[in-house]
Amino acid sequence: MSLDVTAVLPDRTAWTQRHLLDLESLTAEEITLILDTADHFKEITDGCRKKLTALSGYTCCNLFFENSTRTRTSFSLAARRLGADTVEFSSSGSSLSKGETFIDTAKNLEAMNVDLMVVRHSTPGTPHLLAQHVDCSVISAGDGPHEHPTQGLLDILTIRQHRGDLAGLTVALVGDIAHSRTARSNIWGLKKLGAHVIVCGPSTLVSERWSDVGVEVANNLDEILPRCDVLNLLRIQFERQITRPFPSVREYALLYAMNSQRMRLAKDDILITAPGPINRGVEITSDVADGPHSVILDQVTNGLAIRMAVLWLVGGGENLNG
Amino acid sequence: MKTSSLLIRNGRVVDPSQDLDVTADLLIEDGRVAGIGEDLGDAHTSLDAGGLLVVPGLIDLHVQLREPGFEEDETIESGTSAALAGGYTTIACLPNTDPPIDTQAGVEFVLHQAQRANHCNVFVLAAVSKGCEGEQLAEIGSLVAAGAIGFTDATLPIHNAELMRHALQYCRMFDRPILNRPEVLELTRRGIMHEGLISTLLGLPGMPIESEDVMTSRDVRLAEATGGHVHLMSLSSLGSIDLVRRAKARDVAVTADISPAHISFDDEELRSFDANFKLNPPLRSANHVQECIEGLLDGTIDCIASAHAPRASEKNMLELDKAPFGAVGLETALATVISRLVEPGHLSWLEAIAKLSTNPAQVLGLESKGSLALGADADVTLIDAQLDWVVNPLRFRSKSANTPFAGCQLRGQAVATIVGGEIRWTSPDRMLEMRDASDLTTP
């Protein structure tokens, strides 16, 4: 099928991965390839044409063992924009509640000729285990506090669109690093592309161990703020904490919330990102979230482009150029 | 010549209880050791042990047999059969069954099933607390009368310090040890792996070493104060080993074991997210693994125990947080000790066998076991220390295959396991030359 596509997509033969499970195992070249591809898809879909046929005939299954609105919608939409059929599966009301193991569930779905599985799960490593047991491609949509590769990619894409090269930039991830999959994907992706990464938050939520892999560890936001080119404000993951590792939300906001007062300490061109859903008044105040430095909504748009790029690369569908 | 006699000829006899390491014959009569030396006379059956080690039968003081209640994982029949294949002539089983072994009837059931299976000797470690719930003492006196050899709440730490203190005091009356898994549960709740760099990178909930160190410290102090004997199961941390080392220097009645997995692997293995590496205590980082070996060398750690924890395969096909802790170990423990401790020169054969047989016998108070002295129970293991093999869980005699050693090349294997003078198991991997007296008299 010939397509009315003017943009030229990057060479996909450079992509050799069957799955996308995390960013830790990708090379800088592979990450750049995804970003470049996403840029092209964004160009195509921002134009007149919203629907492509690159994955026409493919079936993409959204296997969500944990609630999600934005990521799930984003993946669904990305798959449909590439012409794929989508199947939605959620754990509530499924065979899982009847005692079936998640591997059996996935194998049953695969037996219905699914080509791609997008998996969200609350336990780290579940996409990796799944990838060992099924023949189709597995894309992680977040595994517990481990990684959320497409979120990391879309955060990085957003920064790249505003700042160009990532190398030499100082990016601070602020908040609940311990329980954040977004933080881990950002750390690997940013480091591989040459950025300096700072993790900042209360000492109970930011492990000193991060310095072992070349990440700067900080507890005082005001001290690091003047050096930062980008802030990524992470949500406090109350649902993953057993006993609350800080005294109160009020105290947290006092120490770490990005507000207009703190903005005065920041560089004039600082970029504020947040993976969302944002808790207004906790990690970010409304004036900052809706202010000129915030690129939070760009991130959402970029999420779609990143997921199209990932589905296309991993799915190995029809080459748009050919 | 007695009809129930067995002569094991020309083996390298290693017996730590007599500090003996010689090439000699071993004569067994009526289920007891009748002599070590040369020209011991004829026996009804004779066995050529040239090139093999002849050692007191291996003793494992930390085995889960899972029956009653969890027969999908293991039965007393399959577990004791696995023990024989691993060279064990005696095992002590934990009470974490359903119902837990906290009554005389429970103890007698296990002993009865073991007798029926007729594989290796089985001794019961009964529950310290009723239902292993950590609240009230079980009827320890009655359990001793039924044959319980020691007391433990199995994989559940005795978290109530007062209960632990009472248990140590009370068990002194019966001269039985309390076996505890030192762990402060508040620090390990929801934990999946060792807390460290790898858990930070993987986002997996960590189990900090302080959990083990703090509880070890408590147990050592309580043992010291009460004069009771505490045996710490599956030590894994630098700090806890150091605490035990110092306690021993003060003559506190504390003993300890570690599992072969903890000297073979570190927390890097969890990068595979493979549930077979999900152990409790968790596989630690390399510096702790090194200290475990040090602890074995200097005698701080008395025993090596398999920590055999069979789990049916469907339980390990779950997400890492839902998969159970533990791994089978009976059929790989000896080979691991040979490959990782004896071959690299960490332990001599005398030291290795002491930790696999003589010391566990002492911890459990089994006076006629763990030794090849004249009159000792004729529990003997013959080992081919040169046999290389690759671990294939499908070949296990255990019902379960959850092992971190799958595919590992190991050296050394038990080739014959003799219980009470009877050859109960011979390895299919190495033929033994055996002759009956009747063959000899045939013209």
HADDOCK unambig.tbl for C-alpha pairs under 7 A between the chains (distance, minus, plus):
assign (segid A and resid 101 and name CA) (segid B and resid 317 and name CA) 6.85 0.50 0.50
assign (segid A and resid 101 and name CA) (segid B and resid 318 and name CA) 5.99 0.50 0.50
assign (segid A and resid 102 and name CA) (segid B and resid 318 and name CA) 6.73 0.50 0.50
assign (segid A and resid 103 and name CA) (segid B and resid 317 and name CA) 6.95 0.50 0.50
assign (segid A and resid 123 and name CA) (segid B and resid 319 and name CA) 6.62 0.50 0.50
assign (segid A and resid 123 and name CA) (segid B and resid 320 and name CA) 6.82 0.50 0.50
assign (segid A and resid 123 and name CA) (segid B and resid 321 and name CA) 6.51 0.50 0.50
assign (segid A and resid 124 and name CA) (segid B and resid 202 and name CA) 6.95 0.50 0.50
assign (segid A and resid 124 and name CA) (segid B and resid 203 and name CA) 6.57 0.50 0.50
assign (segid A and resid 124 and name CA) (segid B and resid 204 and name CA) 6.26 0.50 0.50
assign (segid A and resid 125 and name CA) (segid B and resid 273 and name CA) 5.50 0.50 0.50
assign (segid A and resid 126 and name CA) (segid B and resid 319 and name CA) 5.97 0.50 0.50
assign (segid A and resid 145 and name CA) (segid B and resid 203 and name CA) 4.79 0.50 0.50
assign (segid A and resid 146 and name CA) (segid B and resid 202 and name CA) 5.13 0.50 0.50
assign (segid A and resid 146 and name CA) (segid B and resid 203 and name CA) 4.29 0.50 0.50
assign (segid A and resid 179 and name CA) (segid B and resid 203 and name CA) 6.88 0.50 0.50
assign (segid A and resid 209 and name CA) (segid B and resid 197 and name CA) 5.45 0.50 0.50
